[in-house]
Amino acid sequence: MHLFSSYHYKIAIRRMVRESKYSVINVVGLALGMAAALLIIIYLSFELSYDKHNENHENIYRIASDNMTHNGERTLVAINSVPIGPLLVDQVGEVESCLRIFPVSFFFRNLVYRYEEKGFYEDRVFAVDSTFFDFFTYEFVHGEPRNALTEPFSIVLTETMSQRYFGDQNPLGEIMEIEGAGPFMVTAVVKDSPKNSHFRFNGLFPMSTMPHLNHLLAQGFMQGVTWDMLERHHGNRMLWVYLKTSENFCPERFMKEAWSPLYDSHIALNEVFEYDRLIFQPLASIHLESKLTYEIIDDINAVSMMSPELVGIFFLVAVFLLLLASVNYTNIAISRFNKRSKEVGVKKVMGATRNSLAWQFFSESVIMTVIALLLALLLVEISIPFVNNLLNVQLSLNVIDNPVLLLIFAGIAVFVGLVAGAYPALYFSSFAPLRVLRERFQTGTKAHALKKSLIVLQFAISVFMIVATVVVTQQMQYINSKDLGFERDRIVILELKDNLSRSSATALKNELESSPHIAEVAPSNFFPGIPTIFSNVEVESMHGTRRMNTNLIQVSSEYADIMRLEMAEGRFFDLENRSDIDQAVVINQTAQKNFGWDNPVGKRISTALEWPDGAPAGERR
């Protein structure tokens, strides 16, 4: 009888039908373990696919900043200066082009976008260089990439944003009004950004528009700044910079051999600010490996928590789940030892070879595994919409677009089939036929030892996963309850969406304080705990002054009381002290450490620009 004869499959199917309860238990056990493992594998496949849909992603880098603080610690930020990209294109032959992405919604704070009677606030609008579509690959619904971002005051919309204003009509050539910025012509509509892209947007307009929007810079958080100033100085980090390079470009070699002379000749001569080094981040690695300050946030305003370490942990969990399902199958098979032993004895007396018997048991295992895999795929298909909604991802079982998934599914079936069926096939087929037929055959010492070992393994894996779940839960509870340095209970943040509302903040504060349900009100120009503008300040040092980067936030004198800030030294602002209005600044202990101050009270901080509250440039204490 041929080893791979269909006879074995027919016998296996008949047995499964005849012993339906046993078959259902095995199939359901395998299916549940495989479904959970498949969901994890599909999720990991999605996480590992970030930005790989972009053409030439292997030769695209984002350049982040790595700077030394006063006390020797490093400050790593994802943003960079406005002129660094064009400088590298001009001076480094292997750098072909650059792309700068300026977060308009962050700096110009909730501009109103209007078309006819429709008006909305848009949170994810960016100013970008005309090279944007050379770096990020998008499918165009209307318009063409070559002229979408070439002219000032043009705007590119995603399908979702276009639908909001124009419905199903083609909006090319239509004029949108951005309050305070002017009229913008729609030059293209593209498909929405895929979920597996670290950068997603609603609208884009050309960087060439920025020199015309200096009044918005002045109204926002950068009084006294013009775009021309930002294009000439490397001190202020405020946008993300990407480079497209030739295939032979080596970032390590560039930093080792070319960066220092380039820095000395083109940056250091004009900048007091210390610009230590650049970090070259391959485009496809940003999502998993980059957790720097000022990362591009996602749709739910949070940086992804996935990392290469977590990918490894999730993969191990998937393997453990498959092992548990396989071990459960093997244990059930061993428990039916006596019943199958007589069958083996009769077949051996009738001339069946050990190989033929082994293949019969493997056939049963393979058939059950295939059925379990189909059931698992059905469970996964049902579960995917809930997982997508829960994790804000875009998982799919579409093996046509992702043929690697088909290989993974086949690999899982083979893995489970071999692991689950190996011992029953090899052990049962080794029985001596005469001994089996003469007496009631009992499981041997080896079978008992294996069964005990498998049960211990099941419990060990289960306990490990339970403990890991408890640890993760406790860590999340710790994060949610960690002392952030300010009060967060019973505090409501009311965001003022436009400049007119912000100019009336004092009147609104007085009105709110008249309510018996509101204890205190304190205006501020940023949400607590969220990084603000990364700005240059000159701080007092032993050798005169030292240029440093820091985050600035404007608050009222009531802010410390509302947020329950604990003063380590000195006092908070007092409006009765006239000098506090335009000559005082409060820093936290991290700033004190970075500035290298042992006794910070009375030290001086100054800036070449205007302060966030509009006060003239100068010193504060």
C-alpha positions in Angstrom: 0.0 0.0 0.0 1.4 3.4 -1.0 2.4 5.5 1.9 0.4 8.5 0.7 -2.7 6.6 -0.4 -6.1 8.2 -0.1 -7.0 5.2 1.9 -5.5 6.7 5.1 -7.5 9.9 4.6 -10.8 7.9 4.1 -10.2 5.9 7.3 -9.3 9.1 9.2 -12.4 10.9 8.1 -14.7 7.9 8.9 -13.1 7.7 12.4 -13.7 11.4 13.0 -17.3 11.0 12.0 -17.8 7.9 14.2 -16.1 9.5 17.2 -17.7 12.9 16.8 -17.3 14.0 20.4 -13.6 13.3 20.5 -13.2 15.0 17.1 -15.2 18.1 18.1 -13.1 18.5 21.3 -9.8 18.3 19.4 -11.0 20.5 16.5 -12.3 23.2 18.8 -9.2 23.1 21.1 -6.9 23.5 18.1 -9.1 26.1 16.5 -9.2 28.4 19.5 -5.4 28.2 20.0 -4.8 28.7 16.2 -7.3 31.6 16.0 -5.6 33.5 18.8 -2.2 32.8 17.4 -3.3 33.9 13.9 -4.7 37.2 15.2 -1.4 37.9 16.8 0.5 37.0 13.7 -1.7 39.2 11.5 -1.3 42.0 13.9 2.5 41.6 13.9 2.5 41.5 10.1 0.6 44.8 10.1 3.0 46.4 12.6 6.1 45.2 10.6 4.6 46.6 7.4 4.7 50.3 8.4 5.8 52.6 5.6 7.0 49.7 3.4 4.3 50.6 0.8 6.2 53.8 0.0 8.4 53.4 -3.1 12.2 53.6 -2.5 11.6 53.5 1.3 15.0 51.8 1.7 16.7 55.0 0.7 14.6 57.5 2.7 15.7 58.7 6.2 14.2 61.0 8.7 16.9 63.0 10.4 16.4 63.6 14.2 18.5 65.6 16.6 20.8 64.4 19.3 22.2 67.1 21.6 24.2 67.2 24.8 22.8 68.9 27.8 24.8 70.8 30.4 25.1 67.8 32.7 26.2 65.4 30.0 22.8 63.8 29.3 21.5 63.6 25.8 18.3 65.2 24.4 16.9 63.2 21.5 14.1 64.9 19.5 12.4 63.8 16.3 12.2 67.4 14.9 14.9 69.4 13.3 15.6 72.9 12.0 14.1 74.5 8.9 17.4 74.9 6.9 19.1 71.6 7.7 17.5 69.6 4.9 18.3 72.1 2.1 21.8 72.4 3.5 22.4 68.7 3.3 21.0 68.5 -0.3 23.3 71.3 -1.3 26.5 70.1 0.4 26.2 66.3 0.3 26.3 64.7 -3.2 24.6 61.4 -2.0 21.6 63.3 -0.7 19.2 63.7 -3.7 16.3 65.6 -2.1 14.7 66.6 1.1 11.2 66.9 2.5 10.2 69.1 5.4 6.9 68.7 7.2 5.7 71.6 9.3 2.8 71.0 11.7 0.5 73.9 10.8 -2.3 72.7 13.2 0.2 72.7 16.1 1.6 76.2 15.6 -1.5 78.0 14.2 -3.9 76.2 16.5 -7.2 75.2 15.0 -7.7 77.4 12.0 -11.2 77.3 10.6 -11.4 75.9 7.1 -14.4 77.0 5.1 -16.1 76.3 1.8 -19.4 78.2 1.2 -21.5 77.6 4.3 -19.4 74.7 5.7 -16.6 75.4 8.2 -14.6 73.0 10.3 -11.5 72.9 12.5 -8.9 70.5 11.0 -6.2 69.0 13.3 -4.0 67.3 10.8 -3.0 69.9 8.2 0.7 70.3 7.4 2.9 72.6 5.2 5.2 70.4 3.1 7.8 70.8 0.4 6.8 70.1 -3.2 8.8 66.8 -3.0 6.2 65.2 -0.6 4.8 62.7 -3.1 8.4 61.7 -4.1 8.8 60.4 -0.5 5.3 59.1 0.4 3.3 57.1 -2.1 -0.4 58.0 -2.4 -3.1 57.1 -4.8 -4.5 60.2 -6.5 -8.3 60.4 -6.8 -8.2 63.8 -8.6 -5.1 65.8 -9.8 -1.5 64.8 -10.4 1.5 64.6 -8.0 3.8 66.6 -10.2 1.9 69.9 -9.8 -0.2 69.3 -6.6 2.2 71.3 -4.3 4.1 73.6 -6.7 2.2 76.9 -6.2 1.7 78.8 -3.0 -1.8 78.9 -1.5 -2.7 75.5 -3.0 -4.0 72.6 -0.9 -4.2 68.8 -1.2 -7.0 67.0 0.5 -7.6 63.5 1.5 -10.9 61.8 0.4 -12.3 62.2 3.9 -11.6 65.9 4.1 -12.8 66.5 0.6 -16.1 64.7 1.4 -16.6 66.9 4.4 -16.6 70.1 2.3 -17.5 69.0 -1.3 -19.4 65.8 -1.0 -19.0 63.6 -4.0 -18.1 66.4 -6.5 -14.7 66.9 -8.0 -13.2 69.8 -6.0 -10.2 70.6 -8.3 -10.0 74.3 -8.8 -12.4 75.1 -6.0 -11.3 77.8 -3.5 -11.3 77.1 0.3 -10.9 79.9 2.8 -8.6 79.4 5.7 -9.5 82.1 8.2 -6.6 84.3 8.9 -4.5 82.6 6.1 -6.4 83.4 3.0 -7.9 81.6 0.0 -6.4 78.2 -1.1 -7.1 76.4 -4.3 -7.7 72.6 -4.2 -5.1 71.1 -6.6 -5.5 67.4 -5.7 -7.4 64.8 -3.7 -5.7 61.6 -2.6 -6.8 58.4 -0.8 -6.8 58.6 3.0 -3.4 57.8 4.6 -3.1 54.0 5.3 -3.1 53.0 8.9 0.4 51.5 8.5 2.0 54.9 7.9 3.7 56.7 10.7 2.6 60.0 9.1 -1.0 60.6 8.3 -2.7 63.8 7.3 -6.0 65.4 6.3 -4.6 68.3 4.2 -1.3 69.6 2.8 -0.3 72.9 1.5 3.1 74.0 0.0 6.0 75.1 2.1 6.3 78.1 -0.3 3.1 79.5 1.4 4.9 79.9 4.7 6.7 83.2 4.0 3.2 84.7 3.4 1.9 83.6 6.8 4.3 85.5 9.2 1.3 87.2 10.8 0.1 83.8 11.9 3.4 83.1 13.4 3.2 86.3 15.3 -0.4 85.6 16.5 0.6 82.1 17.7 3.4 81.1 20.0 6.4 82.6 18.1 6.0 86.4 18.4 8.8 88.2 16.6 9.6 85.4 14.3 9.4 85.4 10.5 9.7 82.4 8.2 12.8 84.0 6.7 14.5 84.0 10.1 13.7 80.3 10.6 15.1 79.4 7.2 18.4 81.0 8.1 19.0 79.7 11.6 19.5 76.2 12.9 18.6 76.8 16.5 14.9 76.3 16.5 13.6 72.8 16.0 10.0 72.8 14.7 9.5 70.4 11.8 10.3 66.9 10.6 12.9 66.5 8.0 13.3 63.6 5.5 16.1 62.8 3.1 16.1 60.7 -0.1 19.6 59.4 -0.7 21.5 57.3 -3.3 21.8 53.6 -2.7 25.5 53.9 -1.6 24.8 56.4 1.1 26.0 55.3 4.5 24.7 57.4 7.5 27.4 56.0 9.8 30.2 57.0 7.4 28.7 60.4 6.8 28.5 61.2 10.6 32.0 59.9 11.1 33.7 61.6 8.2 31.7 64.5 6.8 29.4 65.8 9.5 32.0 67.6 11.7 33.5 69.7 8.9 30.1 70.5 7.4 28.9 71.6 10.9 31.9 73.7 11.5 31.8 75.5 8.1 28.1 76.0 7.7 26.4 76.0 11.1 28.8 76.6 14.0 30.0 80.0 12.6 26.5 81.4 12.8 25.0 79.6 15.7 25.7 79.8 19.4 23.5 76.8 19.9 25.3 73.4 20.2 24.2 71.1 17.5 25.9 67.8 18.4 24.8 65.2 15.9 22.1 63.9 13.6 20.2 60.7 13.9 19.4 59.0 10.6 16.3 56.9 10.9 15.3 54.6 8.0 11.7 55.3 7.1 10.5 51.8 7.7 12.0 51.7 11.2 10.4 54.8 12.6 7.2 53.2 13.8 8.8 50.4 15.8 12.2 51.9 16.8 11.7 55.6 17.3 10.3 56.9 20.6 11.8 60.3 20.6 10.3 63.6 21.9 8.1 65.3 19.4 7.2 62.2 17.5 4.4 62.5 15.0 1.2 61.5 16.9 -1.4 59.2 15.4 -5.2 59.6 15.0 -5.9 59.2 18.7 -3.1 61.7 19.6 -0.8 59.0 21.0 2.6 57.7 20.0 2.5 53.9 19.2 3.7 51.7 22.1 4.9 48.9 19.8 8.6 48.2 19.7 11.0 45.4 18.5 11.0 43.9 22.0 7.2 43.8 22.1 7.1 42.2 18.6 9.3 39.4 20.0 7.1 39.0 23.1 3.9 38.8 20.9 5.5 36.2 18.7 6.4 34.1 21.7 2.9 34.4 23.0 1.6 33.1 19.6 4.0 30.2 19.7 3.0 29.3 23.3 -0.7 29.3 22.2 0.1 26.9 19.4 2.1 24.7 21.7 -0.8 24.7 24.2 -3.2 23.6 21.5 -0.8 20.9 20.2 -0.1 19.6 23.7 -3.8 19.4 24.5 -4.3 17.3 21.3 -1.4 15.0 22.2 -2.7 14.5 25.8 -6.2 13.6 24.5 -4.6 11.1 22.1 -2.6 9.4 24.9 -5.7 9.1 27.0 -7.2 6.9 24.3 -4.2 4.6 24.4 -6.0 1.3 25.1 -8.7 1.8 22.4 -6.2 2.6 19.7 -3.7 -0.1 20.8 -6.0 -3.0 19.8 -6.6 -1.4 16.4 -2.9 -1.2 15.8 -2.4 -4.8 16.8 -5.0 -6.1 14.4 -3.6 -4.0 11.5 -0.1 -5.2 12.1 -1.2 -8.8 12.2 -2.9 -8.1 8.8 0.4 -6.9 7.4 0.4 -3.2 8.0 3.9 -1.7 8.2 5.0 0.8 10.9 5.3 3.5 8.2 1.8 2.9 7.0 0.4 3.1 10.6 2.4 6.2 11.4 1.0 7.9 8.2 -2.5 7.0 9.3 -2.1 8.8 12.6 -0.5 11.7 10.8 -3.4 11.8 8.4 -5.8 12.1 11.3 -3.8 14.9 12.8 -3.5 16.7 9.5 -7.2 16.5 8.7 -8.1 17.7 12.2 -5.6 20.5 11.9 -6.9 21.6 8.5 -10.5 21.6 9.7 -9.3 23.5 12.9 -7.5 26.0 10.7 -10.6 26.7 8.6 -12.6 27.2 11.8 -9.8 29.4 13.2 -9.9 31.6 10.0 -13.6 32.0 10.4 -13.2 33.1 14.0 -10.4 35.5 13.0 -12.6 37.0 10.2 -15.3 37.6 12.7 -12.9 39.1 15.3 -10.9 41.4 13.0 -13.5 44.3 12.9 -13.5 44.4 16.7 -9.7 44.3 16.9 -9.4 47.1 14.3 -11.8 49.2 16.3 -10.1 48.5 19.6 -6.5 49.0 18.4 -7.2 51.5 15.7 -5.4 49.3 13.1 -6.2 48.0 9.6 -5.9 44.2 9.8 -7.1 42.0 7.0 -7.3 38.4 6.0 -6.8 39.3 2.3 -4.0 36.9 1.2 -4.1 38.3 -2.4 -2.6 41.6 -1.2 -0.4 39.9 1.3 0.6 36.4 0.0 3.0 36.0 2.9 0.0 35.5 5.1 -1.0 32.4 3.0 2.5 30.9 3.7 2.1 31.7 7.4 -1.3 30.0 7.5 0.2 26.9 5.8 3.2 27.0 8.1 1.0 27.1 11.2 -1.1 24.1 9.9 2.1 22.1 9.3 3.6 23.1 12.6 0.5 22.2 14.6 -0.1 19.0 12.6 3.5 17.8 13.1 3.7 18.7 16.8 0.3 17.4 17.7 0.5 14.2 15.6 4.1 13.3 16.0 4.0 11.3 19.3 0.7 9.4 18.6 2.0 8.4 15.2 5.4 7.3 16.2 4.5 5.7 19.5 1.3 3.9 18.5 2.9 2.5 15.4 5.7 0.9 17.5 3.4 -1.6 19.4 4.2 -5.3 19.2 1.1 -6.9 17.7 1.1 -10.2 19.7 1.5 -8.5 23.0 -1.4 -6.1 22.2 -3.7 -8.9 21.2 -2.9 -11.3 24.1 -3.5 -9.0 27.0 -5.0 -5.7 28.0 -2.3 -3.3 27.0 -1.4 -0.5 29.5 0.4 2.7 28.8 4.0 2.3 29.5 6.3 4.3 31.7 7.4 6.5 28.8 3.9 7.3 27.9 3.0 8.1 31.5 6.2 10.3 31.8 5.4 12.1 28.6 1.8 12.8 29.6 2.9 14.1 33.0 5.5 16.3 31.3 3.0 17.7 28.8 0.6 18.5 31.6 3.3 20.3 33.5 4.3 22.1 30.3 0.6 23.2 29.8 0.4 24.5 33.3 3.8 26.2 33.1 2.8 28.1 29.9 -0.6 29.0 31.3 0.9 30.2 34.6 3.5 32.2 32.7 0.9 33.9 30.5 -1.4 34.6 33.5 1.5 36.2 35.4 2.6 38.2 32.4 -1.0 39.5 32.0 -1.1 40.5 35.7 2.2 42.3 35.4 1.1 44.2 32.4 -2.2 45.1 34.1 -0.3 46.4 37.1 2.1 48.4 34.9 -0.9 50.0 33.2 -2.5 50.8 36.6 0.9 52.3 37.7 1.0 54.5 34.6 -2.6 55.6 35.0 -2.0 56.4 38.7 1.6 57.8 38.5 2.1 61.2 40.1 2.7 63.5 37.1 3.7 66.5 39.3 0.4 68.2 39.0 -3.2 67.6 39.9 -5.4 66.0 37.3 -8.6 65.1 39.1 -11.6 67.4 38.8 -9.9 69.6 36.2 -11.6 70.3 32.9 -9.7 71.8 30.0 -11.7 74.1 27.8 -9.8 74.8 24.5 -10.3 78.2 22.9 -10.4 77.4 19.2 -9.7 80.8 17.6 -7.7 84.0 18.2 -10.9 86.0 19.0 -11.8 83.7 21.8 -8.2 83.7 23.1 -8.2 87.5 23.2 -11.2 87.3 25.4 -9.7 84.8 27.8 -9.7 87.2 30.8 -13.4 88.0 30.4 -14.2 84.3 30.0 -12.2 83.5 33.1 -14.2 86.1 35.2 -17.5 84.7 33.9 -16.5 81.2 34.7 -15.4 82.1 38.2 -18.8 83.5 39.0 -20.3 80.0 38.7 -20.8 78.2 42.1 -19.7 74.9 40.4 -16.3 76.2 39.4 -13.7 76.7 42.1 -10.8 78.2 40.1 -9.9 79.2 36.6 -6.4 79.6 35.1 -5.7 80.4 31.4 -2.7 78.7 29.8 -1.5 78.4 26.2 -0.8 74.6 26.3 -2.3 71.4 27.7 -0.4 70.2 30.8 2.0 67.4 30.1 2.2 67.9 26.4 5.5 69.1 24.9 5.4 72.7 23.7 7.6 74.6 21.3 11.2 73.6 21.4 12.8 77.1 21.7 16.2 78.6 22.3 17.0 80.4 25.5 20.3 81.8 26.9 20.8 80.8 30.5 23.3 82.2 33.0 26.4 80.0 33.5 29.8 80.3 35.1 31.3 81.5 31.8 28.6 84.1 30.8 25.7 82.6 29.1 24.9 79.2 27.5 22.4 78.6 24.7 19.9 75.8 25.5 16.7 74.3 24.1 13.7 74.3 26.4 9.9 74.2 26.4 8.1 77.4 27.1 4.5 77.7 28.4 2.5 80.8 29.3 0.3 80.5 32.4 -1.6 82.8 34.8 -0.8 83.4 38.4 -3.6 81.0 39.5 -2.1 78.1 37.5 0.0 76.7 40.4 -2.9 76.6 42.8 -5.2 74.8 40.3 -2.6 72.2 39.3 -1.4 71.8 42.9 2.2 72.4 41.8 4.7 71.9 44.6 7.3 74.6 44.7 10.8 73.2 45.4 12.4 76.6 45.8 11.2 80.2 45.5 7.6 81.2 44.7 5.1 81.3 41.9 4.0 84.4 40.0 2.4 87.2 42.1 0.6 89.9 40.0 0.9 92.4 42.8 4.6 92.3 42.2 4.9 94.4 39.0 8.2 92.8 38.0 6.6 89.4 37.8 4.5 90.4 34.8 7.3 90.6 32.3 10.5 89.8 34.2 9.8 86.5 36.0 10.0 82.8 34.9 9.4 79.6 36.8 11.3 76.4 35.8 11.0 72.8 36.9 13.7 70.6 38.4 14.5 69.0 35.1 15.3 72.4 33.6 17.4 73.2 36.7 19.4 70.0 36.2 19.8 70.7 32.4 20.9 74.3 33.0 23.5 73.1 35.6 22.2 75.4 38.4 22.6 74.5 42.0 20.7 77.6 43.3 18.3 78.6 40.5 16.4 81.4 42.3 17.7 84.7 40.9 19.4 83.2 37.8 18.7 84.8 34.5 17.1 83.4 31.3 16.9 85.4 28.1 15.7 84.9 24.5 16.4 86.7 21.3 12.8 86.3 20.4 9.7 87.6 22.1 8.3 85.5 25.0 5.1 83.5 24.5 3.0 86.2 26.2 4.2 88.8 23.7 6.6 90.5 26.1 9.8 91.9 24.4 12.9 89.9 24.1 15.1 90.2 27.2 16.0 88.7 30.5 13.8 87.0 33.1 14.6 85.6 36.5 
